[in-house]
Amino acid sequence: MLFKKTERINLNGMDCLLMAFDYHMKKNGFAGNLAQMVLGLPVQISESEFMDRISNLMDQFPIIHAVSKRHFFSRLPCWEIDPDHTSDFPRITSYHLEEKAEDNQEFKTLKKKLFNLPLQPKKGEQIRFDLVYFNRGGMEIYMTWVHALMDAHGAEYFLSMIGNPDLEKEALMAESSRGNSGSDNHPVSETGDNDDKWKKAKRSFDHIDRIALNPPVSILSKFPEKAKPVQEYTIMSFSREETKTVLDLARKKCGFFNESTYFAASTMRELKQLYNKKRVLSNNYVLSLPVNLRKKGTHLPVFSNQSTSLLYSFTSESLLDFDSAVIHFKEQTQRAIKTGLLEANVAVMEISKFLPTWFYIRKVRQAMKGEIASIVIANPGSVYSRLSEFMGIPVDYVNHMPAIIAPPGIGVLFYQFSGRLNITFVYTEGILSQEETNGFQQGIRNHLLNGK
């Protein structure tokens, strides 16, 4: 066992920010800032087999049922682990359905329920598993977790450990540096005094203030009476041939940082069309983009969010054609790198650990007249290769479904598995019709396949 006495593991700055989002979401009636993954398997694994694997990981990584707390004196957020406490978490629940069919109302209702079922991090419920068995064969494994615990890359590795125990050793080494050492396990250098961090943080807040001179308008804020505190998602998949076409076009048209640039330009172009259809007037379209800070090719450490985020601003004119959107995105990316904006954003997150949970969100929303962004876009890239097999069974598909802070209440996630591009579109129930949802997805698809 990694921890032998009551242990307090500090959260890094991004973990704290995501915990603030959790507070914000719950305050507005949502389940919280959660994330979900699903594995599709052609062969069924019994609940007892699955529980055996989870029980072993609970012994090795008790952080998965740690209690969300704050240090008594410093008030810094932490995960508290008491080895003498017997936890009831994580829970594993099984469901049995006749068949897996997207038009099956029972299946659709269950997926929506699982996506909006809250967790109890203050009681130690950081992760939940739901096993859905189909009587005609096959199953789906749903893992839902508190986003402050881990990001998409960490979650992929954690699921891989369940299916492949040989991965545990490397993860244990990555986690062993945490605990009482106070390490945040953050890849970006955070050396320097507090004055230096505040100077960097000011650079980040100045960036927000510049965008706030022409604040965005989210669809959720425009139609609050239609919104419900529930989120829905749809998933669109591309064939391997289509995926190759998309990636070739991304390299050809966008060069450096090609995929994220291509995906962002396609999405923002279509978002403007959606605003036009809904007659939502906005002179500025703001995109929030998470940026992975891990070394390329690694998914470790597992239990912390190794990312920051960038805000991109698009005028209506910059979205008139595809090439203009690409140029606008690339210019802002290059400026962020040149001015050290990524490092400045990390400094903000580190400082936020010492401030009340709501402070950062309130600062941004005050500056932007109640808004945070127009849309959230993420591109975690290819799913971890070891997830192609789970407990000796080939995996048919892997899907990511993150909750999206509301507002904006709309987000698009791009990821690849087994040579195929997948897009998860998450939105707050009530703000879009089925026709608008389908049209938005199809519009993004057309942009990606045609490069315009």
Phi, psi and omega in degrees: 000137186287321183246130186247356176213173180306124188235143175239119182253119182292146172273146173276179186300318181292322175304315181296319179297318179291329174292324176296320175298322178299314178301313181298316181295314181296322179300330181263014172093358180278170181291337181130180179273082184250167174221158184216145172231151176226136173252133175257123182241141178281342182239145183272139174252134182290155179298324181293320176298316181294318181297322178301317180294318181295319180300320178296318180292329177297324178290319183282325184229073182296351177299338182289348171231029177289159180264135178282118182217184171233144175303142186299314184270310184281338183065016177288138178296144179205165169260126181255128183242120178245107184294343180273353181267129177271119185265146175271000185243156001281149178279147175234122182236137180253145176229148180234123179236159181293312182205162175265107178216129184297336179268004177282117186296324180296319179292316179298318180295319180295315180300317179295319179298313182295327181287335185246017179272120185288159173250170183235074184299331180287347176254000178102007178268092180263336184220147174224143177242137175231124181255120181250114181259138178252128184299335180270009176112149178084173181200167172234139176250117179258127173242120178245135183218160174289122188299334179294342181281318183198158178264186183299320181293317177296320180295321177298318179293319180298314176298323178297323178296325178297317181277338184224087185302341180294347180277350186297320186301314181296320179293322178299319179297320181292327182276337188294342181280355183267203179086224187293345179296340181081006181294139177266351180056045181254134186287341182270137180300130180238026178287162181112160184279174183295328178300320179295319179295320179294324177296317178295318180299322179299324178299321179292314179294327176297322178297317177298317181296325178294317178295323183293345175298335176224074191295151178285167173232118180271153178297322180300316180290333180285329181234058184296332182290339180269341186284143174242150181284052182221143177243145179238164177214153171227151183238131178243128182245148177251149174290169178297323179293317178296320180299317178299318178300314181298313183291325176296318178294323179298316179294319183292318188267339190239341178059232183303139180059037196296313185297309181298321178298313182295315180295317181295315180298318179297316183291316183292325176298316182286329177298319178299321178296321178296317177299318179298316180296324181270001179057042175262116182273129177208133177267356183214130179246115187252127180253131172258123185235113173294142180237122180288129182255005178289159170295142184303131176094354181249150177246008183256154354290159185281310193263059170190155180270113184260067184203169167223188180222153177239142174258126177249141182243129180237125172281165177301321182295326182287350180250014180291329176217163187296315183298323178295320179296319178297312181299317182297318179294314182296320179299319180289325177295313180297322179293321180296320179291315183295322184268359179073031183294325177301312179297323178296320179293323176297319179299320177300315181294322179294319178293326183298340178298331184267001184248163178303152185308322188274353194300309187297315181297318180297320179300312182294314183292325176296317181295323186257024175056048175092354182257164172241319179194173174273328184198155174249131177234137178225148179221080179289353176086213183281138176297144181310129189300329182289349177278003176289346178221140182225115182053041177082002182251130176299135181272127180287317182201157175230131178233144176251137177222096179269145169290150181242126181304139183239124355288160011277340178074012176225132179209153179229128181242127179253134177201160183235140176217131178054041176077010181238135176278135175235147177231123174257124178252118181248136181210155178284131183300135174103338186273345178228142173279167178298322179296319180292321178297311180297319180294321179297314179296315182295325178296316177299317180301315181296318178300316183295319184279341183246347178066034179200000000 
